[in-house]
Amino acid sequence: MEDRLTGIIEALRVMSGGRWISLRSVRKRIPVNMTLKDLLELSRRGLVESYVDLASGEVYVRVRPSNSGNNGINVTELVELIKNELKEPMPKPAFEELLRRVIGDRWIQAYLELVNRGIVRELDFNGITFLALVRDEQKQAQ
């Protein structure tokens, strides 16, 4: 599966050149049959962005630029901290405050990274958004 996704992301990188391209044109051009499941996995990992044009029903994708030269957030350390702090669902403002306290100005980037990687998820309950840790058992069951 990893080799398949790596092949897909490299083909997308070459085809798109950083621009939005339709999923239909991608399916016609790359030798690997890219499924919606593949697209969701790449999006969850933060490798691609996608959107649906509601008027035409067409899905568009774009490869996200790599952050290899960027002194980004150490996600591994952040995940360990979140696992220790987030034992039960936490209101979104409290979670954002926790990230602000730990990371500082780049807390929004960290928040998006955690959600996109599927480490935490948003739960809406009676008009209030909570953040909950996605347990490893839940990931394996899917």
Buried (B, 14 or more C-beta within 10 A) or exposed (E): EEEEBEBBBEBBBEBBEEEEBBBEBBEEEBEEEBEEEBBEBBBEBBBBBBEEEEEEEEBBBBBBEEEEEEEEBEBEEBBEBBBEEBEEBBEBEEBBEBBBEBBEEBBEBBBEBBBBBBBBBEEEEEEEEBBBBBEEEEEEEE
